[in-house]
């Protein structure tokens, strides 16, 4: 049993000074300053004066590359980086090798995570044009959702059969998360720029090839189908201002059937950054204009965008070489996403309360995660202690991703992650990682 004392607690739209008592895996009591702290039994005390205490971040969109692509990262290496960045739970995507498109492959990933993950975990089941029967076997209380690629992105998982897509939307009674880009438009743009430029297609052309029109058309089709079939639809990694017309801020999250995610990449970078970073910020969908970035930031604040995730997708630097069509798409980010968002708070773009809402509370509510995402009595003690005035620079020496690079390298953040607890266990503390810690399988309200 331990007491985190005199922290600035940021939780459920409020910031207040208080203390949190943890017993075993769960939060036993939350005390606001002025309340008498009553504890039965012996306990350790952690002085958190001047520091921020928030719920553990829930990252609902990562690619940890296991099985089959472990030269880039695996569940152990990337969950290790995640807890160092204040992420206590993650949900991993199905485009691995083999793809996670059968119950057998899904359960094998869960077994790997039980052995290897330092954070709590869940895995999406991938949809294909011919695995509807497998999708129908999923237990919604044990699996976070179904992933549908409406643009092929990475791997061969494009669901391009309209009848199959309609059946998935109509017959699967759980959250369906989509990668939304129109493949026909993308291919037309590729052909155009190949004919125009040959091999001299730099990263700056990526948002022209995977353009706003491709995103808008695909999302429009998905939303139209979801509204027709009453599907629980979640649109991943929004990157454009135009797509925001499909989402609403006039309903509580629990009443929304169609929801949206943005990733830290799109809130931090814009197309002006391709000149500096090149393929290091090449991801799918593409990072687009400064105007798109402003609109996405505004949509986070207004509530049109429901959650913030990472789309953490590591590749070796050697795989990021070549022209725009040759370099692989994806950015590693779990270690740096929370510090980056807190930096945007420092810049006056967001508030602490908004960051906690979109990275901690809303993912728990949107996915129906049991007893996580909030600092509440009886909830699992997934907690993060942040020093708000301890600056640090991202360097090759402190990057924990297996791929060993980050587009944030040489960036100085003003907030540092001091301690991360997962299920009441200290897994990260001042640069040291408890290698023996293992997270739990997330459970959901079916």
C-alpha angles and dihedrals in degrees: 000000000000139000123219099206134203097355125154097248116206109195140137096357096313138098116204140150113255150120134257124210116207124195119185107314101343146062107260100182142359116207126192116210108272092038117107111251108229118185126173110212137003121320142172119241128220116196107220100170110154094011133109121240116199136164114269113274116254110211107197097184123053139135107212090173100228126162111036104358099061095135084078097043142308139213092273099046097043096042086051090056090044096057089047085058095049096260111138100171133032140182115213129210127239103234095104130118107293096025116241096245101123132060089240093056091045094053091046089059091050089052091051091050092050088058099039116021121104089191134052113272152195134175134218121230112230123231123220133175091268113030102082092123090057091049090054091059094062119117104225091206091063105036128059098219153295120287118214122186108210086174116040096236107161118357132008101289102114112147100207100151106104094203092051092048091051091051092049090050092046103039107035109085097202141069115305114201117197138201098215119204128119110243096201093057092046092052092048090052092048091054092047095052094042089055092045101043109013109203094344096092109134126197090264088075093059094090089048092054097041090035137174092263091059090052095045096048094049095045091047090054093046094049092046091052093044092051091049094049098033091240124174094237127184117187112210130217103357110204106173139067091222096064092059090081088076095062135069138214097191098086133066111253092248089061097049119102093181117050139170140220131200124193127224089245092067094046094050108034133046135187088272087072096063090084090059102035104025114181092357088083096038107124138145119282091033123246103254140192133329087247090056090049092052091049092050091049090050090049091054090054094044095047098245088117110056107194143015119222135160112234083215103199116167124199130171113260088244087061091054093060128103133043126325093276095046103046115086119246121240144087128219109227118142094104093051106032098091094043088049092051091047087051088057087053088054088053091053096247097114137011126237089247092054093050091051091046094052099038101036116014102035097049089052092049097041094051095035094238113185116245100337138104098051139073096240135138110265094021123118111273098245099152140159127203113204128193104216096196105040108103122202137172125231107240135167088255095060099039109109102188115113089233086061099217141087135186085229091065110134090018114131114218121198095208123063129196105238105175136004124194122194115193089344094307122117103237099164127028128167094328097321122111127206098228092190095061119108127188130222135249109262117242125209139205101254 
